Amino acid sequence: SSSSSSSSSSSSSTSFEHGDWMDGSPQSRLVLRKGFKSSSSLEESDASGGSWIVQALMLGILSGAAVTGFALWFPFALAPEEARKTYNWAFYNYEEGISFFDNTVWTYGTDYALAVVMFVLAASILKLSRPGVSDTLCYRSAGLLLGYCVSVLAGGYCHQYYLSVESRNSLSFRLLWTVCVGTVSAASGFMGSSGTEVIRKFQQQPDCDPLLLRIPLIPESFWWAFGAFVTAICAWGGFSFQRPACDIFIAGITQFPSTFYLMTFFMTARHRKTKLSARVMGFLGFILNAPLLPMYPLLIQHTDWSLASVNTLLHSWLCVAWSLQGYSLRHMIQAIVEVQGEQKQAKIL
């Protein structure tokens, strides 16, 4: 038994080194891939008769609850004094004197500009959709960017037309601002499922990096349950503060599990069709928003900057980070499409 196991392991290793480890049936490819993965992999399989779906959903909800608690605590751990002065609870009941919301063109204008950039990037990704090859990854990645687009469109509209505290206590503002913040919290679903799909696609490549093979495939159902739970908390008002901008920072913190998942992919996505520059852009793009978390209360409490200036800086920063995310995901999709094209051409020849 041990000798046959050793022989199987040896043949898998040799097959991989010669670049033909993906030959054979889907079942044999799954076995070979699992040989390079840790035993704790959460990869979807039908071995448990579908019970993994329930487990993934439950784990996603529990993780969402834990991460939500962390997100509400983290700003106060980073800068306690500044956070106490900046993050004042509202639950969509805003009060004069402590609720601040900028209504200048610098804020809603940069929101609208950011929406255009995200829409163009999403459209460029969808153009690379190939049935059975890149369509799922394209939809997930474009969904992430279109979520950003919807978020800043709703946010820009609120900044432009809700000019008083009284107007911001209306149901229409609550609905629009929930869309603005909720799409940020829901981004974890699109981000995480994009990570699962892009890792799956690259693990299926003949010259996949051995380190990438060790990354577990987290079920997409986990990510959707995670994103849905956090978004439900957002809709309830659990992220609502007197400065509505704070809502978005809390929602952004909840993205850290899916962010690190994709960052791990970009660190290990060494492939003849991927450029180092694109991998670096992806790695930086998904972590670049992190400095904004401590920066916002510090700018509010320790500078004389206007809200318009602060928001313009934040939106410009977001434009760079989100654009890097979109470009790097597009590059990885392009690599998958090119490899598939080469394989199809080789079969013809």
Rosetta blueprint (number, residue, H / E / L):
1 S L
2 S H
3 S H
4 S H
5 S H
6 S H
7 S H
8 S H
9 S H
10 S H
11 S H
12 S H
13 S H
14 T H
15 S H
16 F H
17 E H
18 H L
19 G L
20 D L
21 W L
22 M L
23 D L
24 G L
25 S L
26 P H
27 Q H
28 S H
29 R H
30 L H
31 V H
32 L H
33 R H
34 K H
35 G H
36 F L
37 K L
38 S L
39 S L
40 S L
41 S L
42 L L
43 E L
44 E L
45 S L
46 D L
47 A L
48 S L
49 G L
50 G L
51 S H
52 W H
53 I H
54 V H
55 Q H
56 A H
57 L H
58 M H
59 L H
60 G H
61 I H
62 L H
63 S H
64 G H
65 A H
66 A H
67 V H
68 T H
69 G H
70 F H
71 A H
72 L H
73 W H
74 F H
75 P H
76 F H
77 A H
78 L H
79 A L
80 P H
81 E H
82 E H
83 A H
84 R H
85 K H
86 T H
87 Y L
88 N L
89 W E
90 A L
91 F L
92 Y L
93 N L
94 Y L
95 E L
96 E L
97 G L
98 I L
99 S L
100 F L
101 F L
102 D L
103 N L
104 T L
105 V H
106 W H
107 T H
108 Y H
109 G H
110 T H
111 D H
112 Y H
113 A H
114 L H
115 A H
116 V H
117 V H
118 M H
119 F H
120 V H
121 L H
122 A H
123 A H
124 S H
125 I H
126 L H
127 K L
128 L L
129 S L
130 R L
131 P L
132 G L
133 V L
134 S L
135 D H
136 T H
137 L H
138 C H
139 Y H
140 R H
141 S H
142 A H
143 G H
144 L H
145 L H
146 L H
147 G H
148 Y H
149 C H
150 V H
151 S H
152 V H
153 L H
154 A H
155 G H
156 G H
157 Y H
158 C H
159 H H
160 Q H
161 Y H
162 Y L
163 L L
164 S L
165 V H
166 E H
167 S H
168 R H
169 N L
170 S L
171 L H
172 S H
173 F H
174 R H
175 L H
176 L H
177 W H
178 T H
179 V H
180 C H
181 V H
182 G H
183 T H
184 V H
185 S H
186 A H
187 A H
188 S H
189 G H
190 F H
191 M H
192 G H
193 S H
194 S H
195 G H
196 T H
197 E H
198 V H
199 I H
200 R H
201 K H
202 F H
203 Q H
204 Q L
205 Q L
206 P L
207 D L
208 C L
209 D L
210 P H
211 L H
212 L H
213 L H
214 R L
215 I L
216 P L
217 L L
218 I L
219 P L
220 E H
221 S H
222 F H
223 W H
224 W H
225 A H
226 F H
227 G H
228 A H
229 F H
230 V H
231 T H
232 A H
233 I H
234 C H
235 A H
236 W H
237 G L
238 G L
239 F L
240 S L
241 F E
242 Q L
243 R L
244 P H
245 A H
246 C H
247 D H
248 I H
249 F H
250 I H
251 A H
252 G H
253 I H
254 T L
255 Q L
256 F H
257 P H
258 S H
259 T H
260 F H
261 Y H
262 L H
263 M H
264 T H
265 F H
266 F H
267 M H
268 T H
269 A L
270 R L
271 H L
272 R L
273 K L
274 T L
275 K L
276 L H
277 S H
278 A H
279 R H
280 V H
281 M H
282 G H
283 F H
284 L H
285 G H
286 F H
287 I H
288 L L
289 N L
290 A L
291 P L
292 L H
293 L H
294 P H
295 M H
296 Y H
297 P H
298 L H
299 L H
300 I H
301 Q H
302 H H
303 T L
304 D L
305 W L
306 S L
307 L H
308 A H
309 S H
310 V H
311 N H
312 T H
313 L H
314 L H
315 H H
316 S H
317 W H
318 L H
319 C H
320 V H
321 A H
322 W H
323 S H
324 L H
325 Q H
326 G H
327 Y H
328 S H
329 L H
330 R H
331 H H
332 M H
333 I H
334 Q H
335 A H
336 I H
337 V H
338 E H
339 V H
340 Q H
341 G H
342 E H
343 Q H
344 K H
345 Q H
346 A H
347 K H
348 I H
349 L L
